[in-house]
């Protein structure tokens, strides 16, 4: 048999081992593969191929079991070379679309919906990284006095979504000054991002020495506070219980360690941030995640955009034995749905 034919046979058997293991979570024996091939290859021939696959590090056998399971290297080869794209069904798309059907403008609600639908549709842990809004363009800001020195900030993006939060400046700001600060910011906010407004204020501070200098200082302090808040590592997570349902995490100590990591916002931020500078869907398997205790997990991520700017990440976290073709399509679809919603396309 030609080498090309041998490689095709080898890849086919590896693909069947991985697909079967993803569905059943039990080691795969040569006879099971032979039955799937309807005896076109004998169990002895399949055992020889499986032996070669094991020697290449693509499969292994746990304990003394005669069956084989994929290795991390095997999954990577499967994703890069063997996997075929699986399109979402119309019903799956409708399940996602229903979550975004109502016009929700508050960005926290949008990302909450996205995280929930990812978890419920995939039966994995859904994760969304809050966007880096300090680089986004806003059309308007409201500064509303609350009790004492607290101020409610309402940011409205050019695309229509809003973000609000409460700040408490160090220096007291009178109502008249607050109005002047808001007017100044709104007169400049259409010219660019919050970062660009801050830069313009800094330039004006160098030139101004009249009574308006005080207002500029207060405006800069408020912009700095807003930017600091928007830089905070905001992670939305839903569906941790799905992890507990997976046989890979039957070990209670392994599960507790995983849950501790999921509760660590800085850890989750570092896990997702790596995808921000890359386009398209990315899959990280086991040790590729780069953290101890995550060897049995895989992460699928895709960036979402506001306008033309990539600013956040959406993903699912689950066992390495996950249905990659379907989940890649789902993560990509949800990311596109968030982008459309935040960019005013819905």
N, C-alpha and C positions, 0 to 999 in steps of 0.2 A: 504493500500500500504506500502511495506517495506521501511524503512528509506533510504536504498541504492537507491531504485527507485525514492523516493522523491528528493534526492540530485541530481540524474541524470537529472530529470525533471527541477529542479531549475537551474542547471548549463546550461542546454540547452536554457532555456528562457533568462537567463542572457547573454549568448553568442549571442543570436539573437538580443537582445536589443542593445548590443554594436556594433555588425556588422551593424545593420540597422542605428544606429545613426552615425557611422563613414561615411557611404555612403550618408546619407540625411541631417545630421546636424539639425534635428528637433526632438522634444520629441516624444517618441514612446508610443502609446496607446495600451491597451490590445487587442482591436479588430484587430489592424495591426498584432500583433503576432499570434493571432488566425487564421487569413487568411493565414499567412505563414505556419502554422502547418496544414492547410487545415481542420480546424475545429476539429482536433483530441482532442483538449482541448477547453472547452467553454471559452468565454471571462470572465465569473465569476471566473472560476478556475484560469485562468491566472492572473486576478486581485489579487486574494489571494496570488499567488506566488510572484507577483510584490510587494505586501504589505510586505511580509516577506523579500524580497531582500532590500527593502527600510529600514526596521527596522534594518537590518544587516549593513546598511551604504554602500551598493554596488551600489545603484541607488538613485536618488532623483527626485523631480519634481520642475521645475523652476516656480516661480511666482504662479499663480493660474492654470497653465496648468494641464490637466488631464494626459498628457503624461509624461514619465519618461526619464531621461538621466543618463548615467553612472557617478559615482563619481570617484575620484582619487583612492579610495580603490577598486572600481569595476574594473577599468582598470588594477590595479596591480594583482588582482585575475585572471583576464582574461589572462594576459600575462604569469603568473606563472603556471596556472592550465588548462586553456581552449584552448588557442590559438594553432592552428596547423601550422606547418611550410609551407610556400608557396615558391616554387622554382621559380626562375626567368625564364622567357621564353627565347628562343634562340634569339629572336629579342632584348629583353632587354639586354642580355649579349653582343650582337653585338654592341648596342649603346654605351655601356661602352668601349668595346674593340677598337672601332674606334678611341676614344679619345687617346688611348695609342699606336695605330698602328705605327705611325711615331716614329722613334728612337729619343727621346728627352733626352739629357743628363743633361741639366741644371735643378737642382732640383726645382727652382722656377717655371719653366714652367711645370714640372710634377705635382706639387701640384696645380697650377692654373687650369690645365686640370681636375684634380680630383674633385676640388671644383665645377667647372662648370658642369661637368657631373652629379654629385650628385644632384645639384639644378635642372637641366633641366629634369632629368629622374624622380625625386621624387616629383617635384613641392613643395619642401620645401626649407628652407635655408640650403645650403651645407657649412660645416665648416671643415677645416683641420688645425691641429696644426703642425707647422714646427718641424722637428725632432731635437732631442738633439744630434747634430753632434759632440760635443766635446768628446763624448765617442766612436765615430765611428772610424774605421781604414781607413787611407788614404794612397795612394801609392806614391803621388807626390805633391809638392807644387811649384808654380811659383810665384816669387816676381818681379813685373815689374814696373820700374820707370815711373811715370806719371809726370804731371807738378809740379814743386816745390818739396815739401816733401811728396807728396801723392804717395802711393804705391798700385798697383793692386795686390790683392792676389787671386790666382786661386788654389783651392784645388781639387784634383782628388781622388775619393774613389777607393778602390780596386775593387769595383763592376762596375766602369766605369762612374758613374755620377759625375758631377762637381758642385762646388759652388764657385762663385767669388764675391768679394766685395772690396771696397777701404778703406784703412786705412791711417792715418796720424800720424806717431810716434811723440812723443814730442821732441825727440832728432834727429838731422839731421844724416842721414846715407848716406855715400858716396857709389857710384856705386860698387866699389871694395868690400866694406864691405857687401853690399847687396847680392852680388854673394856668398861670403863666408858664410853668414847666411843661404841663400837658400841651399847651398851645405851641410852645417851641418845638417839642418832640414831633407833634403832628405836622408842623410846617416842614419838617425835614425827613419824616419817616418814609415818605414816598420816594425818596432819593436812593434808598438802598437798605441794607440790613442793619440790625442793631449795632453790629461791629462798626459799620461805616458811619453811623450816626455818632457813635462814641468818638471816633477819630476826628470827625468834624468839630465836635464839642471841644476836644483837646486843642485843635488849631485855633478856635475862637477864643479859648481861655488865654492863649499866648498873646492874642491881639487886644482883647477887651480889658479895659481898666476902669470902666464906668460902673454905674449901678447894676447893669445887667450881668456883670461878672458873678455876682452872688447867685443869680438864677441859673447861670451856666454851671456853676459848681454843684448846685442841688440837682440839676438835670443829669449831670455826669454821675453823681452818686446813685441816683435812681436807676439809670441805665446800667451801671456796674452791678447793682444788686440784681436786676432783672437777668443780666447775662449770667451771673453766678448761679442763679436758680435754674436757668435753662441748661446749664452745663452739668447739673447733677445727674448721676447715673440712674435713670429711671428705667426699671425693668418691669414688664407685665408678664406674669406667669400664671398659667392655668393648667390643671390636669395632672398634678403630681401623682394623684391616686392611680392613674393609668400605669405608672411605672411599677407600683406595687403589685399590679395584676400580672406582670410578666414573670415567667419562670426563672429568668436570669437573676432576678432579685429576690428569690425565696430566702436567701440568707439574710436574716434580720440585721446583722451588723453591716453588711454591704448596703442594704437599703437605708439604714440610718445615716451612713456616711454620705450616700447620694443625696438624701434629703437635706442634710446640713449644707452641702454645696449649693443646692438649689435655693436655699434661704439666704445665701451669702450674695448680696447684691453686687458687691465689687467683683466677686468671682464671675457671676453671670455676665456682668458688663464686659469683662476681659474676654469671656468666651465668645460673645457676639461681635465685639468691636473689630475683630480681625477681618470681618467680612465687609466692612464699610467702604474700603477702598477698591473692592472688586465687583465687577459686574456679573449678573447672572446668578444661577443657583450654585451653591457650593456644598459639598458633602465632606464632613470630617468623621473619620472612623477610629474609634478606640484611642490608641496612643497619639493619633494625629491631633487630638484635642489638646494634648500637651500637659495633662494634669493627672496626678496619681488618683486612683479611685474612679476614673472615668473610662477604664479600659473596656468595659462591657457596653459602652454607650456610643451612639452615633448622633451627629447633629447635622441637620439640613437647613441651610439659610438662604435667604434672598433679600436683597436690598429693596426698599421702597423709596419713592421720590415725592417731593413737593415741587411742582413745576418740572423743570429740567434737572434739578439738583437732587442727587442721591443723599439722603439724610438719616435714614434709620434702617433697621434690620428686623426681619421676621423669620421665625424658624420653628422647627419641631425637634425635640430631644427624646430619644427612645433607645431601646437596646440595639446593638449592632445587627440583630436579626429583625430588621424592619423591612417593610414592603417599599423598597427604594423607588421603583418606577412610579408608583401611584403617589407616594408622599412628595416626591420632587415636583410632580405636576401640581399637587395641592398647594405647596408652599409658594410656588411661582404664581399661581392664580390668586392667592390671598394677597401676596405682595402687590400684584398689579391692581387689585381691587382697592387696597389702601391708597395706592398712588392716585388712582382716579378720584377717590373720595376727597383726599386732601388737596388735590390740584383743581378741585371745582368741576370735575367731569361728571359728577352725579347730582 
